[in-house]
Amino acid sequence: ADRREGIGVCGWILVSLSFLLVLITFPISIWACIKVVKEYERVVVFRLGCILSKKAKGPGMILVLPCTDTFIKVDLRMVTCKIPPQEILTRDAVTAQVDGVVSYRIHSAVSAVAKVTDVHSATLLLAQTTLRNLLGTQSLAQLLAGREEIAHNIQATLDSATERWGVKVARVEIRDIWIPVAMQRALAAEAEAARETKAKVVAAEGEMNASKALQKASMVLAESPAGLLLRYLQTLAAVAAQNNSTIVFPLPMFGSVGQKTTGQ
């Protein structure tokens, strides 16, 4: 009843005449009427302008009547296309160019044919617009550090928009980010200054720890004159091992230390 209301009485008359034409010219006409649909394809058949059975045909063999039926093949395989470089202005007023890759597939052939003129072109244009809109709300630091999270947000937004077209967005990736040369130099100078600051802080902390250790060592050596003498001789031995030179050391110091040691 639904199909009769769709094409009307005149339409059924034309369909009957088409069947009659196939029977008269059989078996020659069968080669023009039978179409083979591959496993990864679906066929949307239009009979007098109406979608036949409101669903796609295939895979396998289908029958297409001459004069009254037309058909459109839809590929259900995954499609991966490159998003052209998009020039954006980040939230912190930095101009950058970003490109990416979007992967999608058609899960409803009828929606992809009946609801949009060119589903592949529409998906790509929508991906470009979504990329520009979402990246414009991020700062440059967030853009460089949070690529995965931003790509996931783009995928979710794009998938919700293309669902009514029968398209399922599987993955979105941000490939490259280009920034002006002047901004690259500014970022490099900032990073170098940050590293120098950190190096100075580490060196100052090392000097502070070394001074504390020397203070404790001086307190220990002050309590033992013999230890001070042994440390002095150890230093002389280390210097003599490095440089072949004559070393003059004060003997009275040894005598005074020896007297104090003997007295003790």
C-alpha positions, 0 to 999 in steps of 0.5 A, spaced: 500 500 500 505 504 501 509 503 495 502 504 491 501 511 494 508 512 493 508 511 485 501 511 484 496 508 479 500 510 473 507 508 476 504 501 477 502 501 469 509 503 467 512 498 472 508 493 469 510 495 462 517 495 464 516 488 466 513 486 460 518 489 456 523 484 460 519 478 459 518 480 451 526 481 450 528 475 455 533 472 455 537 478 452 534 483 457 536 479 463 543 481 462 542 489 463 537 488 468 541 484 473 547 487 477 552 485 482 553 488 488 560 487 492 560 485 499 563 492 501 557 496 497 550 497 497 545 500 492 540 505 493 534 503 487 530 509 485 523 506 482 520 512 478 524 517 483 522 513 490 527 509 494 525 502 493 523 499 499 526 504 503 533 501 504 539 499 500 540 493 496 546 488 496 551 485 497 549 480 491 545 480 485 539 485 484 534 486 479 533 493 476 528 494 471 529 498 465 526 505 464 523 505 471 529 504 475 535 508 477 540 506 482 546 509 486 552 505 488 555 507 495 562 504 498 561 502 505 569 502 506 573 506 511 575 513 507 581 517 510 582 524 507 587 530 509 584 536 511 588 542 508 592 547 512 587 551 515 590 558 518 587 560 525 588 565 530 588 562 537 585 565 543 592 568 545 592 572 538 597 567 535 597 566 528 598 558 526 596 553 520 594 547 522 592 540 518 589 534 520 586 527 517 579 525 518 577 517 517 570 516 516 565 511 513 558 510 511 553 506 515 547 508 512 547 508 504 540 511 504 541 517 508 548 518 505 544 519 498 537 522 500 539 527 505 546 530 502 548 532 495 555 529 496 557 526 502 564 526 502 565 533 500 560 535 505 564 531 511 570 534 509 568 541 509 565 540 515 571 537 518 575 544 516 570 548 519 570 544 526 577 544 526 578 552 525 572 553 530 575 549 536 582 550 535 580 558 535 578 557 542 585 554 545 591 557 546 598 556 543 600 552 549 594 548 549 594 547 542 601 544 542 600 540 548 593 537 548 593 534 541 589 528 543 584 531 547 583 536 541 582 531 536 577 527 540 573 533 541 573 535 534 571 527 532 565 528 537 563 534 534 563 532 527 560 525 529 554 528 532 553 533 526 554 527 520 550 522 524 544 524 520 547 523 514 549 516 515 556 517 516 560 515 522 567 519 524 572 514 526 578 518 528 581 525 527 588 526 528 592 533 528 598 532 523 602 539 523 602 545 526 606 551 523 607 558 527 611 564 524 618 564 524 618 570 529 614 566 534 618 560 533 624 565 535 620 568 541 618 561 544 626 559 543 628 565 547 623 564 552 625 556 553 632 558 553 631 563 558 627 558 562 633 553 562 638 558 564 634 560 570 633 553 572 640 552 571 642 558 576 637 555 581 640 548 581 647 551 581 645 556 587 642 550 591 649 546 590 653 552 593 648 552 599 649 545 600 656 545 599 657 551 604 653 547 609 658 541 608 664 545 609 661 548 615 660 541 618 667 539 616 671 545 619 667 544 625 670 537 626 677 539 624 677 544 629 676 539 634 682 534 632 689 538 630 691 531 628 686 530 623 687 537 620 694 535 619 692 529 615 687 533 611 693 538 609 698 532 607 692 529 603 691 535 599 699 536 598 699 528 596 693 530 591 696 536 588 703 532 587 700 527 583 697 532 579 702 536 577 710 535 577 712 541 581 716 543 588 712 544 594 714 548 600 710 547 606 711 550 613 715 546 618 713 550 624 706 548 623 708 541 624 712 542 630 706 546 633 701 540 631 706 535 634 707 539 640 699 539 641 699 532 640 704 530 644 701 534 650 695 530 649 
